[in-house]
């Protein structure tokens, strides 16, 4: 029944109006005389009606839509002025006020500002035109207001003509901080720059990056939207859509635009967070439609409506979802609450706003809370006049207290006190009961220096005319079936962070993260964002980090690259892993195998040494050069086997320098000694006089060994001094670091090996020359085999070494060293050991003499015959050839004479038997 009554009241009246303006005094909403008068501009009504007649005339129109919250701000201004007048702050100087209703309309506000500019004590409210207003005394000294930034911008430009201070308790547009365009504007609230940054921080910390924005299409809405866009971009937040609603409810397209905005919200299913920069009456219309469409989102409220009680009492408001807002920091308003409780005792003669409110109470008294509030907002003046005649109003002070928005009340009171302190500064040496004691521009300069104590803190205007107070972060919560506006946190603009009173409040803040509002799913650590064709950076695909890259946070734009030299990472990695250091360790099975081969070689060397030492005086040992040569060769073999140890385990600077030099010098010593043996054998069994003479000149054992080995020592010394080997980290394997020895100079390494190869080749040639020794003494043949093994091993080594990498690279060289060392060792000494152990009957002097005698006899005969070529098929040449020396008796003193036709006589000697034996002994002794 109550609701039906409310509907009847709404349909009875087609237009909401207030008292019409008949003269300039009617234009004033509330006033009180004083020595110094302060003006006030508040949007007590939400809209100004527009005339329907044509042509339109320049008449100030009536307003509609009584705003309880703004009405309370006018009362806060009045209360603050009364508190100052009742205190000793101004020492007997009283403050008066003139408060005007702007109806949220710039035109109406400009009319009020014109009256502020009118000359003091002018009966006709005349505004004088002057080039210099320094001595001009206007009607008022300062202005409190306006409620909205768009109105404040226009009024401030007009007031700047006379530099009348304007202090707004609500206008927060960032542009108003520009002191070039608005030199006389101040405010007791932070700039929208801080509000939009706080919103962006809240959105970012809650994990949202895909949001919608709805704003009014006026200066305030556009500036707020631009400022928020910049802050959102800085925090990687994308705006999915922007909807602009008409600034005035009277706009014919308003409801169409609201419907379109709701459709957009419903359509964008991934957008679950909506930021709203609108006035309260715009939000009221939007939310009513949203409740009808069952829209459930997170709504982020601007300071205009974050604490609006009339919005929080909309039926089924809980269905809209969660509402989080930023409100101006509130203070102690207990004295104002007491003022409201006693408001019904105050006269309403000079306060048309209070008078209208009393009339509204009478008409709407029978309605419940929300309907009562809606009735106050929608009742017309005509209806008030008809219904109040026979009724007594019922005062409801609880209604006013319930509709207080503490932030606005505190900032309004603060604005009045800031002006009062500035007036106090001007009145120190002046009689301020005289209105002409100071001018507004002087008060402006004083206001810039004012410091006001608020809650124990000193606060003053900065260079932009702003007061950087903090924000209350408000959360709308349903408590006992009613929506309550609670303070969840505090936002400090200077520090840029949220402050929580207790853990419960912090948990409420963290619970916001449960709602997802992202264009794309969050990319996990190990992934990165890949931008799609969408123009928004928040819309992306998640792809795995490639190899050797990682990401350790969510939603990373790119993957970090690992230090490829020391770290690696698999695909989809969240961290880099240190590369394992590889080298041929002692415990590696292959290293153990090679070490065993080396150890066996050492044992073999020691065994041969023992055998040769035990059989020192046998012909085989003597024929091998004796213990000195044998020990020298065996010692070099021992060092070669020992050098392989330096190729295993972690490379060090010492190992890298030692291993090649030790191997090179040892191998050169070994080859030099074998070269001497080859020369000696060739000298002993050579029957060519020229070759024998050459070999006798060359055969200098000790100098030869020293020179050959010394050259290698010089090569290695220069190598170690100028291009010394060093430890190198090889990063060619993706997940490992190979510690290896860099030879320093490939050329020096090649020269060292080439020099050994050259000596081995000379040794091979000499041994090859003496390969046809006696069958029981074929050492040259085995030396030839040993050199062949060496050449084959190192020829194979070059391509294998060049194409091998990794920790087994040193093993390749070890294998080649072992093969060549074993080959030479075995070919040089094992046949002799075999004779010593298993053929002892041949290891005697008589056996050696017999063997050499037989070989010498055969060699002498073959030499005599080989001096000529017998052509058995030359009978046609009529040559007479003697078959033997004996038959033809052409032997003279043991010489045989061969003569062929056309040829000179060739002589050869036939060795007597006793001479063959003598030579055999000489061969044995020389060997």
FILOLUM-65759 format. One record per residue (C-alpha): residue in one letter; x, y, z. Coordinates in steps of 0.1 Angstrom, whole numbers, padded with zeros to 4 digits, always signed. Example, Ala and Ser with C-alpha at 12.3 -4.5 7.8 and 13.67 -1.06 7.14 Angstrom:
<atoms>
A+0123-0045+0078;S+0137-0011+0071;
</atoms>
This chain:
<atoms>
X+0000+0000+0000;X+0029+0023+0008;X+0045+0017-0026;X+0011+0024-0043;X+0008+0057-0025;X+0043+0066-0036;X+0035+0058-0073;X+0003+0080-0070;X+0024+0109-0058;X+0049+0104-0086;X+0022+0104-0113;X+0002+0133-0098;X+0030+0158-0107;X+0046+0158-0141;X+0073+0184-0132;X+0095+0189-0101;X+0101+0226-0094;X+0113+0249-0066;X+0103+0284-0059;X+0108+0306-0089;X+0132+0335-0090;X+0113+0367-0089;X+0141+0390-0077;X+0178+0388-0068;X+0171+0382-0031;X+0150+0352-0041;X+0180+0338-0059;X+0198+0333-0026;X+0193+0299-0010;X+0206+0306+0025;X+0221+0337+0040;X+0233+0353+0072;X+0248+0387+0077;X+0283+0393+0090;X+0313+0416+0090;X+0329+0394+0063;X+0306+0375+0039;X+0316+0342+0024;X+0298+0329-0007;X+0287+0293-0012;X+0279+0273-0044;X+0263+0239-0040;X+0242+0218-0063;X+0213+0213-0039;X+0191+0203-0068;X+0202+0178-0095;X+0190+0196-0126;X+0177+0228-0140;X+0145+0227-0159;X+0144+0239-0195;X+0117+0261-0209;X+0093+0247-0234;X+0080+0279-0249;X+0096+0295-0280;X+0114+0316-0284;X+0136+0309-0254;X+0141+0339-0232;X+0171+0347-0209;X+0154+0338-0177;X+0170+0318-0149;X+0149+0287-0148;X+0137+0266-0118;X+0155+0235-0105;X+0143+0200-0096;X+0155+0170-0077;X+0164+0178-0041;X+0198+0163-0032;X+0200+0154+0005;X+0237+0149+0005;X+0244+0183-0010;X+0219+0199+0013;X+0239+0184+0042;X+0271+0201+0028;X+0253+0235+0030;X+0244+0228+0066;X+0281+0218+0072;X+0292+0252+0059;X+0266+0270+0081;X+0276+0249+0111;X+0314+0257+0106;X+0307+0294+0103;X+0286+0293+0134;X+0314+0274+0153;X+0339+0300+0142;X+0317+0329+0152;X+0312+0313+0186;X+0350+0309+0191;X+0378+0333+0196;X+0394+0325+0162;X+0385+0359+0147;X+0384+0379+0179;X+0350+0395+0175;X+0348+0395+0138;X+0317+0377+0126;X+0314+0357+0094;X+0283+0359+0072;X+0274+0337+0043;X+0254+0337+0011;X+0248+0302-0003;X+0234+0297-0038;X+0221+0266-0056;X+0238+0258-0089;X+0214+0230-0097;X+0245+0212-0112;X+0243+0236-0141;X+0271+0260-0152;X+0246+0286-0163;X+0230+0289-0129;X+0264+0289-0112;X+0276+0317-0135;X+0246+0338-0125;X+0256+0333-0088;X+0292+0342-0095;X+0281+0374-0112;X+0263+0384-0080;X+0295+0376-0060;X+0314+0400-0082;X+0289+0428-0077;X+0301+0458-0057;X+0297+0458-0020;X+0266+0477-0007;X+0253+0482-0043;X+0216+0482-0041;X+0213+0470-0077;X+0240+0444-0076;X+0261+0462-0102;X+0293+0446-0114;X+0317+0474-0124;X+0340+0471-0153;X+0376+0481-0145;X+0411+0477-0158;X+0424+0474-0123;X+0404+0457-0095;X+0431+0460-0069;X+0410+0484-0048;X+0376+0469-0057;X+0355+0455-0029;X+0330+0428-0041;X+0300+0415-0023;X+0319+0386-0008;X+0356+0379+0002;X+0358+0342-0007;X+0337+0314-0022;X+0331+0278-0009;X+0323+0254-0038;X+0313+0243-0063;X+0301+0207-0060;X+0312+0196-0094;X+0344+0202-0113;X+0327+0213-0145;X+0310+0241-0126;X+0341+0250-0107;X+0361+0255-0139;X+0336+0280-0152;X+0331+0299-0120;X+0369+0300-0112;X+0376+0317-0146;X+0351+0344-0137;X+0362+0348-0101;X+0399+0350-0113;X+0389+0384-0128;X+0390+0399-0093;X+0412+0371-0078;X+0385+0361-0054;X+0396+0329-0035;X+0376+0299-0043;X+0379+0268-0021;X+0361+0237-0033;X+0353+0208-0010;X+0345+0184-0038;X+0358+0194-0073;X+0387+0170-0080;X+0394+0174-0117;X+0431+0173-0124;X+0431+0203-0147;X+0421+0226-0117;X+0456+0222-0104;X+0468+0245-0133;X+0475+0278-0116;X+0479+0296-0149;X+0443+0290-0159;X+0428+0288-0124;X+0450+0311-0103;X+0424+0317-0074;X+0412+0281-0071;X+0419+0259-0041;X+0405+0227-0028;X+0405+0206+0003;X+0405+0173-0015;X+0431+0155-0036;X+0434+0158-0073;X+0418+0131-0095;X+0454+0123-0104;X+0457+0106-0071;X+0423+0090-0073;X+0428+0075-0107;X+0462+0063-0096;X+0447+0047-0065;X+0421+0030-0087;X+0447+0017-0111;X+0468+0003-0081;X+0437-0014-0067;X+0429-0030-0101;X+0465-0040-0106;X+0470-0055-0072;X+0437-0075-0075;X+0450-0091-0107;X+0425-0075-0131;X+0436-0061-0165;X+0404-0061-0186;X+0379-0036-0174;X+0351-0013-0185;X+0347+0024-0178;X+0315+0045-0177;X+0316+0083-0173;X+0295+0113-0177;X+0300+0133-0209;X+0311+0165-0193;X+0344+0181-0184;X+0347+0162-0151;X+0339+0128-0167;X+0362+0133-0197;X+0392+0146-0176;X+0387+0117-0151;X+0386+0092-0180;X+0417+0106-0196;X+0436+0106-0163;X+0425+0070-0155;X+0435+0059-0190;X+0471+0071-0184;X+0473+0054-0150;X+0457+0022-0163;X+0483+0020-0191;X+0511+0026-0166;X+0498-0004-0146;X+0493-0027-0176;X+0455-0024-0174;X+0434-0024-0206;X+0401-0007-0210;X+0378-0030-0229;X+0351-0004-0235;X+0342+0032-0226;X+0306+0044-0223;X+0298+0081-0220;X+0264+0091-0206;X+0248+0125-0211;X+0256+0150-0184;X+0220+0161-0179;X+0191+0139-0171;X+0169+0161-0193;X+0188+0149-0223;X+0164+0129-0246;X+0191+0103-0253;X+0199+0096-0216;X+0178+0065-0211;X+0189+0051-0245;X+0225+0055-0236;X+0219+0038-0202;X+0203+0008-0220;X+0232+0007-0244;X+0258+0008-0216;X+0240-0021-0198;X+0239-0041-0230;X+0276-0036-0234;X+0283-0047-0199;X+0263-0079-0203;X+0279-0086-0237;X+0315-0084-0224;X+0314-0115-0203;X+0352-0114-0196;X+0348-0079-0181;X+0339-0083-0145;X+0352-0049-0132;X+0335-0016-0141;X+0349+0018-0131;X+0322+0045-0128;X+0330+0083-0129;X+0295+0097-0126;X+0273+0119-0104;X+0250+0103-0080;X+0218+0108-0099;X+0234+0092-0130;X+0246+0062-0110;X+0211+0059-0095;X+0195+0055-0129;X+0223+0032-0142;X+0220+0008-0112;X+0183+0006-0113;X+0185-0006-0149;X+0214-0030-0140;X+0193-0045-0112;X+0166-0052-0137;X+0191-0069-0160;X+0206-0090-0132;X+0241-0076-0138;X+0266-0088-0113;X+0301-0072-0114;X+0326-0055-0093;X+0319-0017-0094;X+0347+0008-0086;X+0332+0040-0074;X+0347+0075-0078;X+0346+0099-0049;X+0313+0115-0063;X+0292+0085-0052;X+0314+0061-0033;X+0296+0070+0000;X+0261+0078-0014;X+0236+0064+0010;X+0207+0069-0014;X+0224+0046-0039;X+0232+0020-0012;X+0195+0018-0003;X+0183+0009-0038;X+0162-0023-0035;X+0182-0055-0043;X+0214-0035-0046;X+0232-0066-0034;X+0225-0083-0067;X+0248-0059-0085;X+0279-0076-0069;X+0307-0059-0050;X+0311-0021-0048;X+0345-0007-0039;X+0350+0030-0038;X+0374+0058-0030;X+0361+0085-0007;X+0377+0116+0008;X+0393+0111+0041;X+0368+0119+0069;X+0374+0134+0103;X+0356+0140+0135;X+0320+0151+0126;X+0304+0145+0160;X+0296+0183+0165;X+0279+0184+0131;X+0258+0154+0141;X+0247+0172+0172;X+0240+0202+0150;X+0216+0181+0129;X+0198+0168+0159;X+0190+0204+0169;X+0183+0216+0134;X+0145+0215+0139;X+0148+0242+0165;X+0165+0266+0141;X+0145+0291+0121;X+0142+0285+0084;X+0134+0321+0074;X+0168+0327+0057;X+0173+0292+0046;X+0151+0282+0017;X+0169+0248+0015;X+0159+0240+0051;X+0124+0253+0045;X+0120+0230+0014;X+0133+0200+0033;X+0108+0206+0061;X+0080+0207+0036;X+0093+0175+0020;X+0093+0158+0054;X+0056+0165+0058;X+0046+0151+0024;X+0068+0120+0025;X+0065+0112+0063;X+0043+0081+0057;X+0068+0063+0035;X+0095+0038+0044;X+0132+0046+0042;X+0140+0042+0005;X+0106+0053-0007;X+0109+0083+0017;X+0142+0092+0001;X+0129+0088-0034;X+0098+0109-0025;X+0121+0138-0013;X+0140+0136-0045;X+0109+0136-0067;X+0084+0158-0050;X+0073+0190-0067;X+0068+0224-0051;X+0032+0225-0061;X+0025+0192-0044;X+0043+0205-0013;X+0020+0235-0012;X-0011+0214-0015;X-0002+0188+0011;X+0014+0208+0038;X-0015+0231+0045;X-0033+0208+0069;X-0003+0187+0081;X+0023+0192+0108;X+0058+0180+0098;X+0074+0151+0116;X+0111+0157+0121;X+0134+0128+0113;X+0169+0137+0124;X+0179+0101+0120;X+0173+0104+0082;X+0198+0133+0079;X+0224+0115+0100;X+0220+0083+0080;X+0227+0103+0047;X+0259+0119+0059;X+0288+0114+0036;X+0316+0120+0061;X+0343+0128+0035;X+0323+0157+0020;X+0312+0170+0054;X+0348+0171+0066;X+0362+0187+0035;X+0335+0214+0035;X+0342+0222+0072;X+0379+0222+0064;X+0374+0247+0036;X+0356+0271+0059;X+0383+0269+0085;X+0410+0275+0059;X+0394+0307+0048;X+0388+0317+0084;X+0426+0313+0092;X+0434+0333+0062;X+0410+0361+0073;X+0427+0359+0108;X+0460+0366+0091;X+0446+0396+0074;X+0429+0410+0105;X+0460+0411+0127;X+0467+0448+0121;X+0433+0458+0106;X+0398+0465+0116;X+0380+0438+0098;X+0346+0450+0110;X+0351+0473+0081;X+0344+0453+0049;X+0369+0474+0030;X+0398+0465+0054;X+0412+0441+0028;X+0405+0429-0007;X+0400+0394-0020;X+0433+0392-0038;X+0451+0400-0005;X+0431+0372+0012;X+0442+0350-0017;X+0479+0355-0009;X+0473+0348+0028;X+0454+0317+0019;X+0485+0303+0001;X+0504+0304+0034;X+0476+0290+0057;X+0483+0260+0078;X+0454+0242+0095;X+0456+0215+0122;X+0435+0185+0114;X+0435+0154+0136;X+0469+0165+0151;X+0485+0170+0116;X+0495+0203+0100;X+0480+0205+0065;X+0484+0233+0040;X+0478+0240+0003;X+0506+0230-0020;X+0518+0250-0050;X+0489+0238-0070;X+0463+0248-0044;X+0456+0212-0035;X+0456+0194-0002;X+0470+0160-0005;X+0449+0143+0020;X+0445+0105+0019;X+0415+0085+0006;X+0393+0060+0024;X+0388+0028+0005;X+0352+0020+0010;X+0336-0015+0007;X+0298-0019+0005;X+0288-0048+0027;X+0255-0063+0035;X+0250-0064+0073;X+0217-0076+0088;X+0199-0073+0055;X+0211-0037+0049;X+0239-0024+0027;X+0265-0007+0049;X+0294+0015+0036;X+0325+0005+0056;X+0361+0016+0055;X+0383-0012+0042;X+0416+0006+0040;X+0433+0039+0036;X+0452+0050+0005;X+0482+0073+0010;X+0488+0094-0022;X+0523+0103-0011;X+0535+0067-0006;X+0511+0052-0032;X+0501+0023-0010;X+0472+0008+0009;X+0471+0009+0047;X+0450-0017+0066;X+0438-0013+0102;X+0438-0050+0109;X+0441-0084+0093;X+0403-0087+0088;X+0403-0056+0066;X+0433-0069+0047;X+0415-0102+0041;X+0386-0083+0026;X+0409-0066+0002;X+0426-0099-0008;X+0392-0115-0013;X+0387-0092-0043;X+0413-0113-0062;X+0388-0142-0063;X+0370-0124-0091;X+0387-0128-0125;X+0386-0099-0150;X+0412-0106-0176;X+0411-0107-0214;X+0433-0138-0214;X+0442-0164-0189;X+0472-0156-0167;X+0504-0169-0181;X+0521-0192-0156;X+0558-0190-0147;X+0576-0207-0176;X+0554-0190-0201;X+0553-0156-0217;X+0526-0135-0234;X+0524-0135-0272;X+0504-0106-0285;X+0475-0115-0307;X+0458-0095-0334;X+0438-0076-0308;X+0449-0039-0304;X+0449-0044-0266;X+0481-0056-0250;X+0461-0074-0224;X+0448-0099-0250;X+0474-0124-0257;X+0483-0161-0259;X+0505-0179-0235;X+0534-0197-0251;X+0563-0216-0235;X+0596-0200-0230;X+0621-0214-0255;X+0652-0233-0245;X+0677-0213-0225;X+0650-0188-0215;X+0628-0187-0184;X+0601-0167-0167;X+0596-0168-0129;X+0565-0146-0126;X+0529-0147-0140;X+0520-0127-0171;X+0555-0119-0181;X+0558-0100-0215;X+0590-0119-0224;X+0612-0146-0211;X+0646-0138-0195;X+0676-0152-0213;X+0699-0174-0193;X+0736-0167-0194;X+0744-0192-0221;X+0780-0196-0209;X+0772-0208-0174;X+0735-0216-0173;X+0708-0234-0193;X+0671-0239-0192;X+0647-0264-0208;X+0616-0253-0226;X+0589-0240-0202;X+0614-0233-0175;X+0609-0212-0144;X+0646-0208-0136;X+0680-0213-0151;X+0701-0242-0141;X+0739-0240-0137;X+0756-0260-0164;X+0774-0291-0151;X+0812-0290-0156;X+0825-0320-0175;X+0860-0333-0179;X+0875-0368-0180;X+0874-0377-0143;X+0894-0404-0126;X+0863-0425-0119;X+0851-0425-0155;X+0852-0461-0168;X+0870-0451-0200;X+0896-0431-0180;X+0901-0461-0157;X+0906-0483-0188;X+0932-0459-0203;X+0949-0456-0169;X+0951-0494-0167;X+0967-0495-0202;X+0992-0469-0191;X+0999-0488-0159;X+1003-0520-0178;X+1027-0501-0201;X+1047-0490-0171;X+1049-0526-0158;X+1060-0537-0192;X+1088-0512-0192;X+1099-0523-0158;X+1097-0559-0168;X+1118-0553-0199;X+1143-0534-0178;X+1146-0562-0154;X+1151-0588-0182;X+1177-0567-0199;X+1195-0561-0166;X+1196-0597-0158;X+1209-0606-0193;X+1233-0578-0195;X+1262-0597-0211;X+1242-0617-0236;X+1247-0609-0273;X+1210-0598-0277;X+1214-0571-0251;X+1248-0560-0264;X+1234-0559-0299;X+1206-0536-0287;X+1232-0510-0277;X+1238-0520-0241;X+1220-0508-0210;X+1226-0471-0215;X+1207-0469-0248;X+1181-0494-0237;X+1175-0476-0204;X+1173-0443-0222;X+1147-0457-0246;X+1128-0474-0218;X+1129-0443-0196;X+1114-0423-0225;X+1087-0449-0228;X+1080-0446-0191;X+1077-0408-0194;X+1053-0412-0223;X+1031-0435-0203;X+1033-0411-0174;X+1023-0381-0196;X+0989-0397-0201;X+0981-0391-0165;X+0981-0353-0171;X+0953-0357-0197;X+0929-0370-0170;X+0909-0352-0143;X+0902-0315-0141;X+0925-0295-0163;X+0948-0271-0146;X+0973-0246-0159;X+1001-0269-0148;X+0986-0299-0164;X+0980-0281-0197;X+1016-0270-0199;X+1031-0302-0188;X+1013-0329-0207;X+1022-0319-0243;X+1057-0308-0235;X+1064-0340-0215;X+1050-0362-0243;X+1068-0343-0270;X+1102-0343-0254;X+1099-0379-0242;X+1088-0392-0276;X+1116-0372-0294;X+1142-0388-0270;X+1128-0422-0278;X+1128-0417-0316;X+1163-0401-0314;X+1177-0432-0297;X+1160-0455-0321;X+1174-0434-0350;X+1209-0440-0336;X+1203-0477-0335;X+1190-0476-0371;X+1221-0458-0382;X+1243-0483-0364;X+1226-0513-0379;X+1227-0499-0413;X+1264-0490-0408;X+1272-0525-0396;X+1256-0543-0425;X+1262-0519-0453;X+1285-0531-0482;X+1283-0498-0501;X+1316-0479-0495;X+1300-0445-0502;X+1271-0452-0479;X+1295-0465-0452;X+1316-0434-0454;X+1285-0412-0451;X+1271-0432-0422;X+1305-0431-0404;X+1305-0393-0406;X+1269-0390-0394;X+1270-0416-0367;X+1277-0396-0336;X+1253-0411-0310;X+1254-0387-0281;X+1255-0355-0301;X+1228-0367-0323;X+1205-0376-0294;X+1213-0343-0277;X+1207-0322-0308;X+1175-0340-0318;X+1161-0338-0284;X+1174-0303-0278;X+1155-0290-0308;X+1123-0303-0294;X+1131-0288-0261;X+1136-0254-0278;X+1103-0258-0297;X+1084-0266-0265;X+1101-0238-0245;X+1091-0212-0271;X+1056-0226-0272;X+1053-0224-0234;X+1067-0188-0232;X+1049-0171-0261;X+1017-0191-0266;X+1013-0212-0236;X+0984-0237-0233;X+0957-0227-0209;X+0925-0240-0193;X+0894-0232-0215;X+0857-0235-0209;X+0840-0250-0239;X+0803-0239-0241;X+0795-0258-0273;X+0773-0283-0255;X+0740-0268-0244;X+0737-0281-0209;X+0774-0286-0199;X+0807-0267-0197;X+0836-0287-0210;X+0868-0279-0191;X+0896-0286-0216;X+0931-0275-0223;X+0935-0250-0251;X+0968-0257-0268;X+0975-0220-0271;X+0989-0222-0306;X+0978-0248-0330;X+1009-0240-0351;X+1032-0247-0322;X+1014-0280-0315;X+1017-0289-0351;X+1054-0281-0352;X+1060-0303-0322;X+1042-0332-0337;X+1056-0325-0372;X+1092-0326-0358;X+1085-0360-0342;X+1070-0372-0374;X+1101-0360-0393;X+1125-0378-0370;X+1103-0409-0372;X+1103-0407-0410;X+1141-0406-0411;X+1143-0434-0387;X+1118-0453-0408;X+1140-0448-0440;X+1171-0460-0423;X+1154-0490-0407;X+1138-0498-0441;X+1173-0498-0456;X+1184-0524-0431;X+1153-0545-0432;X+1171-0576-0448;X+1193-0584-0418;X+1199-0620-0407;X+1167-0639-0400;X+1176-0643-0363;X+1185-0606-0360;X+1159-0585-0378;X+1157-0555-0354;X+1155-0530-0383;X+1124-0548-0396;X+1107-0544-0363;X+1117-0508-0360;X+1101-0503-0395;X+1069-0519-0382;X+1070-0497-0351;X+1074-0465-0372;X+1045-0477-0394;X+1023-0481-0364;X+1033-0446-0353;X+1024-0431-0386;X+0991-0449-0390;X+0981-0439-0354;X+0989-0402-0359;X+0974-0400-0394;X+0942-0414-0380;X+0945-0391-0350;X+0944-0358-0370;X+0908-0361-0384;X+0894-0378-0353;X+0909-0351-0330;X+0896-0323-0353;X+0860-0336-0353;X+0858-0348-0317;X+0846-0325-0289;X+0835-0330-0253;X+0851-0345-0223;X+0865-0375-0242;X+0886-0353-0265;X+0917-0359-0242;X+0910-0396-0244;X+0915-0395-0282;X+0951-0382-0277;X+0957-0407-0249;X+0947-0436-0272;X+0970-0424-0300;X+0999-0419-0275;X+0993-0454-0261;X+0991-0470-0295;X+1022-0454-0309;X+1041-0460-0276;X+1030-0496-0273;X+1038-0501-0310;X+1074-0488-0308;X+1080-0505-0274;X+1068-0539-0285;X+1085-0538-0318;X+1117-0527-0303;X+1120-0549-0272;X+1096-0578-0273;X+1114-0598-0301;X+1146-0595-0280;X+1128-0606-0249;X+1114-0635-0268;X+1149-0646-0278;X+1163-0641-0243;X+1135-0661-0227;X+1125-0687-0253;X+1154-0689-0278;X+1183-0690-0254;X+1203-0713-0277;X+1205-0685-0303;X+1215-0660-0276;X+1251-0671-0277;X+1283-0657-0292;X+1289-0687-0315;X+1253-0687-0327;X+1256-0650-0336;X+1290-0655-0354;X+1276-0683-0374;X+1245-0663-0383;X+1266-0633-0393;X+1291-0654-0412;X+1264-0670-0433;X+1248-0636-0439;X+1282-0621-0449;X+1290-0649-0473;X+1257-0645-0491;X+1259-0608-0491;X+1295-0609-0506;X+1285-0632-0534;X+1254-0613-0542;X+1274-0581-0544;X+1300-0596-0568;X+1273-0609-0591;X+1252-0578-0590;X+1280-0557-0604;X+1271-0567-0640;X+1240-0577-0659;X+1242-0609-0678;X+1223-0610-0710;X+1218-0646-0719;X+1201-0637-0751;X+1229-0616-0766;X+1245-0645-0788;X+1240-0624-0819;X+1265-0598-0805;X+1293-0624-0807;X+1304-0617-0772;X+1325-0643-0754;X+1317-0645-0718;X+1336-0665-0693;X+1314-0686-0670;X+1337-0686-0641;X+1371-0673-0630;X+1385-0708-0625;X+1377-0723-0659;X+1389-0693-0679;X+1420-0687-0658;X+1413-0650-0659;X+1418-0648-0623;X+1446-0627-0611;X+1452-0623-0574;X+1417-0633-0566;X+1401-0609-0592;X+1376-0619-0618;X+1376-0600-0650;X+1343-0596-0669;X+1343-0580-0703;X+1315-0575-0728;X+1318-0563-0763;X+1321-0526-0765;X+1325-0524-0727;X+1354-0516-0705;X+1367-0543-0682;X+1348-0547-0649;X+1367-0560-0619;X+1352-0577-0588;X+1368-0594-0559;X+1359-0629-0547;X+1360-0629-0509;X+1382-0657-0494;X+1366-0678-0467;X+1389-0665-0440;X+1381-0629-0449;X+1343-0637-0446;X+1349-0650-0411;X+1369-0619-0402;X+1342-0597-0414;X+1316-0616-0394;X+1335-0610-0362;X+1338-0573-0371;X+1300-0571-0378;X+1293-0587-0344;X+1317-0564-0326;X+1302-0533-0343;X+1267-0544-0335;
</atoms>
